[in-house]
């Protein structure tokens, strides 16, 4: 099960992601087998950030090139994979810019992440539900990004930037909800949300 809960506590967005634990061989996974992503968010390799938004001129051409390339991807799975990779690149840009204390440019990068994740959600909605293996790979990638947003990006960043993450975490949660729907997983109930938050 993948989903999100965004709440505001002192202006800090909180994203809760639950991913089903793998079922032992021969057994079914139940709703009670809920755990968080196994990978430590600080250990996720985002790869090379490429051209960052603090270089406005070059960044404009880089983003234009990406959108032009996206137009010519006709396979829904490949387009969703492309959108997920662009979203990951935006997170890498954001992480680098935050490390360099360039919060204004980091805010532009995280806005780019939000735009990419919204494109991703729209593309996933068109994927044939029979492509469960590909959908699961996409789910793991977006769940890792959500874990990173909830971990590294929340701790140690300026308060004004953390407030900027509220809508971004909500967009990521919506992407996870679309993926859960494609997987046939039930939506998170209020009881499940309470149990996750209590954990």
TORKOL-4160 file (C-alpha; in steps of 0.2 Angstrom, whole numbers, padded with zeros to 4 digits, m for minus):
199
<pt num="1" X="0000" Y="0000" Z="0000"/>
<pt num="2" X="0007" Y="0017" Z="m0004"/>
<pt num="3" X="m0001" Y="0033" Z="0001"/>
<pt num="4" X="0002" Y="0050" Z="0010"/>
<pt num="5" X="m0004" Y="0060" Z="0024"/>
<pt num="6" X="0001" Y="0078" Z="0023"/>
<pt num="7" X="m0002" Y="0088" Z="0039"/>
<pt num="8" X="0004" Y="0105" Z="0045"/>
<pt num="9" X="0013" Y="0105" Z="0062"/>
<pt num="10" X="0021" Y="0121" Z="0065"/>
<pt num="11" X="0022" Y="0124" Z="0046"/>
<pt num="12" X="0032" Y="0108" Z="0043"/>
<pt num="13" X="0024" Y="0096" Z="0030"/>
<pt num="14" X="0024" Y="0078" Z="0035"/>
<pt num="15" X="0023" Y="0064" Z="0022"/>
<pt num="16" X="0019" Y="0046" Z="0028"/>
<pt num="17" X="0023" Y="0033" Z="0016"/>
<pt num="18" X="0018" Y="0015" Z="0019"/>
<pt num="19" X="0024" Y="0001" Z="0007"/>
<pt num="20" X="0019" Y="m0017" Z="0009"/>
<pt num="21" X="0032" Y="m0029" Z="0016"/>
<pt num="22" X="0036" Y="m0043" Z="0005"/>
<pt num="23" X="0025" Y="m0058" Z="0009"/>
<pt num="24" X="0034" Y="m0074" Z="0013"/>
<pt num="25" X="0034" Y="m0087" Z="m0001"/>
<pt num="26" X="0017" Y="m0095" Z="m0002"/>
<pt num="27" X="0008" Y="m0083" Z="0009"/>
<pt num="28" X="m0003" Y="m0068" Z="0004"/>
<pt num="29" X="0001" Y="m0050" Z="0009"/>
<pt num="30" X="m0012" Y="m0043" Z="0020"/>
<pt num="31" X="m0015" Y="m0025" Z="0025"/>
<pt num="32" X="m0008" Y="m0028" Z="0042"/>
<pt num="33" X="0009" Y="m0031" Z="0035"/>
<pt num="34" X="0013" Y="m0013" Z="0033"/>
<pt num="35" X="0031" Y="m0006" Z="0034"/>
<pt num="36" X="0041" Y="0009" Z="0028"/>
<pt num="37" X="0053" Y="0008" Z="0013"/>
<pt num="38" X="0068" Y="m0002" Z="0018"/>
<pt num="39" X="0081" Y="0009" Z="0010"/>
<pt num="40" X="0088" Y="0023" Z="0021"/>
<pt num="41" X="0083" Y="0039" Z="0012"/>
<pt num="42" X="0100" Y="0046" Z="0015"/>
<pt num="43" X="0108" Y="0032" Z="0005"/>
<pt num="44" X="0097" Y="0034" Z="m0010"/>
<pt num="45" X="0109" Y="0039" Z="m0025"/>
<pt num="46" X="0100" Y="0052" Z="m0035"/>
<pt num="47" X="0114" Y="0053" Z="m0048"/>
<pt num="48" X="0121" Y="0068" Z="m0057"/>
<pt num="49" X="0110" Y="0084" Z="m0055"/>
<pt num="50" X="0116" Y="0091" Z="m0072"/>
<pt num="51" X="0112" Y="0109" Z="m0075"/>
<pt num="52" X="0104" Y="0117" Z="m0060"/>
<pt num="53" X="0091" Y="0131" Z="m0059"/>
<pt num="54" X="0104" Y="0143" Z="m0052"/>
<pt num="55" X="0110" Y="0144" Z="m0071"/>
<pt num="56" X="0094" Y="0151" Z="m0077"/>
<pt num="57" X="0099" Y="0152" Z="m0096"/>
<pt num="58" X="0106" Y="0135" Z="m0097"/>
<pt num="59" X="0093" Y="0127" Z="m0086"/>
<pt num="60" X="0079" Y="0134" Z="m0098"/>
<pt num="61" X="0087" Y="0125" Z="m0113"/>
<pt num="62" X="0089" Y="0109" Z="m0103"/>
<pt num="63" X="0071" Y="0109" Z="m0098"/>
<pt num="64" X="0065" Y="0113" Z="m0115"/>
<pt num="65" X="0075" Y="0099" Z="m0122"/>
<pt num="66" X="0068" Y="0087" Z="m0109"/>
<pt num="67" X="0050" Y="0092" Z="m0114"/>
<pt num="68" X="0054" Y="0091" Z="m0132"/>
<pt num="69" X="0061" Y="0073" Z="m0130"/>
<pt num="70" X="0045" Y="0069" Z="m0119"/>
<pt num="71" X="0034" Y="0073" Z="m0134"/>
<pt num="72" X="0041" Y="0059" Z="m0144"/>
<pt num="73" X="0039" Y="0045" Z="m0131"/>
<pt num="74" X="0023" Y="0036" Z="m0136"/>
<pt num="75" X="0023" Y="0021" Z="m0125"/>
<pt num="76" X="0014" Y="0025" Z="m0108"/>
<pt num="77" X="0027" Y="0015" Z="m0097"/>
<pt num="78" X="0042" Y="0023" Z="m0105"/>
<pt num="79" X="0034" Y="0040" Z="m0103"/>
<pt num="80" X="0031" Y="0037" Z="m0085"/>
<pt num="81" X="0049" Y="0030" Z="m0083"/>
<pt num="82" X="0055" Y="0046" Z="m0091"/>
<pt num="83" X="0044" Y="0057" Z="m0080"/>
<pt num="84" X="0051" Y="0048" Z="m0064"/>
<pt num="85" X="0069" Y="0050" Z="m0070"/>
<pt num="86" X="0066" Y="0069" Z="m0073"/>
<pt num="87" X="0058" Y="0070" Z="m0056"/>
<pt num="88" X="0073" Y="0061" Z="m0048"/>
<pt num="89" X="0085" Y="0073" Z="m0057"/>
<pt num="90" X="0075" Y="0088" Z="m0050"/>
<pt num="91" X="0078" Y="0080" Z="m0032"/>
<pt num="92" X="0096" Y="0079" Z="m0036"/>
<pt num="93" X="0096" Y="0097" Z="m0041"/>
<pt num="94" X="0087" Y="0102" Z="m0025"/>
<pt num="95" X="0099" Y="0092" Z="m0014"/>
<pt num="96" X="0114" Y="0100" Z="m0022"/>
<pt num="97" X="0107" Y="0118" Z="m0021"/>
<pt num="98" X="0102" Y="0115" Z="m0003"/>
<pt num="99" X="0120" Y="0109" Z="0001"/>
<pt num="100" X="0126" Y="0125" Z="m0008"/>
<pt num="101" X="0114" Y="0136" Z="0003"/>
<pt num="102" X="0105" Y="0142" Z="m0013"/>
<pt num="103" X="0087" Y="0141" Z="m0007"/>
<pt num="104" X="0079" Y="0151" Z="m0020"/>
<pt num="105" X="0086" Y="0140" Z="m0034"/>
<pt num="106" X="0082" Y="0125" Z="m0024"/>
<pt num="107" X="0064" Y="0131" Z="m0023"/>
<pt num="108" X="0064" Y="0132" Z="m0042"/>
<pt num="109" X="0071" Y="0114" Z="m0043"/>
<pt num="110" X="0058" Y="0107" Z="m0031"/>
<pt num="111" X="0044" Y="0116" Z="m0041"/>
<pt num="112" X="0051" Y="0107" Z="m0056"/>
<pt num="113" X="0050" Y="0091" Z="m0046"/>
<pt num="114" X="0032" Y="0094" Z="m0043"/>
<pt num="115" X="0028" Y="0098" Z="m0061"/>
<pt num="116" X="0037" Y="0081" Z="m0066"/>
<pt num="117" X="0028" Y="0071" Z="m0053"/>
<pt num="118" X="0011" Y="0078" Z="m0059"/>
<pt num="119" X="0015" Y="0073" Z="m0077"/>
<pt num="120" X="0020" Y="0056" Z="m0070"/>
<pt num="121" X="0003" Y="0054" Z="m0061"/>
<pt num="122" X="m0006" Y="0058" Z="m0077"/>
<pt num="123" X="0004" Y="0046" Z="m0087"/>
<pt num="124" X="0002" Y="0032" Z="m0075"/>
<pt num="125" X="m0017" Y="0034" Z="m0076"/>
<pt num="126" X="m0016" Y="0029" Z="m0094"/>
<pt num="127" X="m0005" Y="0013" Z="m0091"/>
<pt num="128" X="m0014" Y="m0003" Z="m0094"/>
<pt num="129" X="m0017" Y="m0011" Z="m0076"/>
<pt num="130" X="m0011" Y="m0028" Z="m0083"/>
<pt num="131" X="0007" Y="m0021" Z="m0083"/>
<pt num="132" X="0009" Y="m0025" Z="m0064"/>
<pt num="133" X="0028" Y="m0028" Z="m0065"/>
<pt num="134" X="0032" Y="m0011" Z="m0073"/>
<pt num="135" X="0019" Y="m0003" Z="m0061"/>
<pt num="136" X="0028" Y="m0010" Z="m0046"/>
<pt num="137" X="0045" Y="m0004" Z="m0052"/>
<pt num="138" X="0038" Y="0014" Z="m0054"/>
<pt num="139" X="0030" Y="0012" Z="m0037"/>
<pt num="140" X="0046" Y="0008" Z="m0028"/>
<pt num="141" X="0055" Y="0023" Z="m0037"/>
<pt num="142" X="0042" Y="0036" Z="m0032"/>
<pt num="143" X="0041" Y="0028" Z="m0014"/>
<pt num="144" X="0060" Y="0031" Z="m0013"/>
<pt num="145" X="0058" Y="0049" Z="m0019"/>
<pt num="146" X="0044" Y="0051" Z="m0006"/>
<pt num="147" X="0055" Y="0044" Z="0008"/>
<pt num="148" X="0069" Y="0056" Z="0003"/>
<pt num="149" X="0057" Y="0071" Z="0003"/>
<pt num="150" X="0051" Y="0066" Z="0020"/>
<pt num="151" X="0069" Y="0063" Z="0027"/>
<pt num="152" X="0084" Y="0073" Z="0020"/>
<pt num="153" X="0074" Y="0087" Z="0013"/>
<pt num="154" X="0064" Y="0091" Z="0029"/>
<pt num="155" X="0079" Y="0090" Z="0042"/>
<pt num="156" X="0092" Y="0103" Z="0041"/>
<pt num="157" X="0083" Y="0114" Z="0028"/>
<pt num="158" X="0078" Y="0132" Z="0032"/>
<pt num="159" X="0060" Y="0134" Z="0038"/>
<pt num="160" X="0054" Y="0144" Z="0023"/>
<pt num="161" X="0060" Y="0130" Z="0012"/>
<pt num="162" X="0051" Y="0116" Z="0022"/>
<pt num="163" X="0035" Y="0126" Z="0021"/>
<pt num="164" X="0038" Y="0126" Z="0002"/>
<pt num="165" X="0038" Y="0107" Z="0002"/>
<pt num="166" X="0019" Y="0105" Z="0008"/>
<pt num="167" X="0012" Y="0105" Z="m0010"/>
<pt num="168" X="0026" Y="0094" Z="m0016"/>
<pt num="169" X="0023" Y="0081" Z="m0003"/>
<pt num="170" X="0005" Y="0081" Z="m0008"/>
<pt num="171" X="0009" Y="0079" Z="m0026"/>
<pt num="172" X="0020" Y="0064" Z="m0022"/>
<pt num="173" X="0007" Y="0056" Z="m0012"/>
<pt num="174" X="m0006" Y="0058" Z="m0026"/>
<pt num="175" X="0006" Y="0049" Z="m0037"/>
<pt num="176" X="0008" Y="0035" Z="m0025"/>
<pt num="177" X="m0011" Y="0034" Z="m0024"/>
<pt num="178" X="m0013" Y="0033" Z="m0043"/>
<pt num="179" X="0000" Y="0019" Z="m0042"/>
<pt num="180" X="m0009" Y="0010" Z="m0028"/>
<pt num="181" X="m0025" Y="0011" Z="m0038"/>
<pt num="182" X="m0017" Y="0004" Z="m0054"/>
<pt num="183" X="m0010" Y="m0010" Z="m0043"/>
<pt num="184" X="m0028" Y="m0013" Z="m0036"/>
<pt num="185" X="m0022" Y="m0009" Z="m0018"/>
<pt num="186" X="m0035" Y="m0002" Z="m0007"/>
<pt num="187" X="m0034" Y="0017" Z="m0002"/>
<pt num="188" X="m0028" Y="0021" Z="0015"/>
<pt num="189" X="m0042" Y="0021" Z="0027"/>
<pt num="190" X="m0042" Y="0033" Z="0042"/>
<pt num="191" X="m0038" Y="0019" Z="0053"/>
<pt num="192" X="m0023" Y="0014" Z="0043"/>
<pt num="193" X="m0017" Y="0032" Z="0043"/>
<pt num="194" X="m0019" Y="0032" Z="0062"/>
<pt num="195" X="m0009" Y="0016" Z="0064"/>
<pt num="196" X="0005" Y="0022" Z="0052"/>
<pt num="197" X="0006" Y="0039" Z="0062"/>
<pt num="198" X="0007" Y="0030" Z="0078"/>
<pt num="199" X="0021" Y="0018" Z="0073"/>
